[in-house]
Amino acid sequence: NMISIKQVRKAEELLGNIYNGFITAVQSYGFFVVIDGLNLEGLVHVSTLNNDWYEYRSRQNLLIGRKSKKSYKIGDKIEIKIIKVDILKYQIDLELT
């Protein structure tokens, strides 16, 4: 648990910064991203993906846009920004840049 506290406090200092990362897990509510070089993982929630309505396909383990057909799957490299850190819940919220 101490590692989590350290990681979340580190992320709090990095609020607003832009980083590269890769997708480690995809769920119906969004996807998890590990930030390169920082050993931090956060969530990009589907509500922050404003340009389309995203459908979760569990068999393919991906989110896909209904209009744009843009997809997000495990291993994808993306650029993200740290937008919120909740120390009490050990949560880091991210959004695409």
C-alpha positions in Angstrom: 0.0 0.0 0.0 2.9 2.4 0.6 3.9 2.1 -3.0 0.4 3.2 -4.0 0.6 6.2 -1.7 4.0 7.2 -3.2 2.7 6.7 -6.7 -0.4 8.8 -6.2 1.5 11.6 -4.5 4.0 11.6 -7.4 1.1 11.9 -9.8 -0.3 14.8 -7.9 2.9 16.8 -8.5 2.5 16.0 -12.3 -1.1 17.3 -12.7 -1.6 18.9 -16.1 1.5 17.4 -17.7 1.4 15.4 -21.0 3.0 12.0 -21.3 3.2 9.0 -23.6 1.9 5.7 -22.4 0.3 2.5 -23.4 -3.0 0.8 -22.8 -2.8 -2.1 -20.3 -6.5 -2.9 -19.9 -9.8 -2.1 -21.6 -13.2 -2.0 -19.8 -16.7 -0.8 -20.7 -16.1 2.4 -18.7 -12.7 3.3 -20.2 -9.1 2.0 -20.4 -6.1 1.9 -18.1 -2.8 3.4 -19.2 0.7 3.0 -17.9 2.7 6.2 -18.2 6.1 5.6 -19.8 9.0 6.0 -17.4 6.9 6.9 -14.4 5.5 3.5 -13.3 2.1 5.1 -12.9 -1.2 3.8 -14.1 -4.4 5.8 -14.6 -7.8 5.6 -16.2 -9.1 7.3 -19.3 -12.8 7.3 -18.7 -15.1 7.0 -21.7 -16.9 10.3 -20.7 -13.6 12.1 -21.6 -13.7 10.7 -25.2 -16.0 13.5 -26.5 -15.7 13.0 -30.2 -17.8 9.8 -30.4 -19.9 7.2 -28.6 -17.7 4.3 -27.7 -18.9 0.7 -27.6 -17.1 -2.0 -25.6 -16.4 -5.2 -27.4 -15.5 -7.8 -24.7 -14.5 -10.6 -27.1 -12.0 -8.3 -28.9 -11.1 -6.5 -25.6 -11.5 -3.0 -27.2 -13.5 0.2 -27.3 -14.6 1.3 -30.7 -16.3 4.6 -31.8 -19.6 4.1 -33.5 -19.1 7.0 -36.0 -15.3 7.3 -36.3 -14.5 3.6 -35.9 -11.5 4.8 -33.8 -10.5 2.0 -31.5 -8.5 1.6 -28.3 -7.0 -1.8 -27.4 -4.3 -3.2 -25.1 -0.9 -2.3 -26.3 -1.9 0.9 -28.1 0.6 3.8 -27.6 -1.2 7.0 -26.8 -0.5 10.6 -25.5 -2.3 11.5 -22.3 -2.6 14.2 -19.7 -3.0 13.8 -15.9 -6.2 15.6 -15.1 -7.1 14.5 -11.6 -5.6 12.7 -8.7 -7.5 11.3 -5.7 -5.1 10.4 -2.9 -7.8 8.8 -0.7 -9.0 6.5 -3.5 -5.6 5.9 -5.0 -7.0 7.0 -8.4 -5.3 8.8 -11.3 -7.6 10.2 -14.0 -6.2 10.8 -17.5 -7.5 12.2 -20.7 -6.3 11.9 -24.3 -4.4 14.9 -25.7 
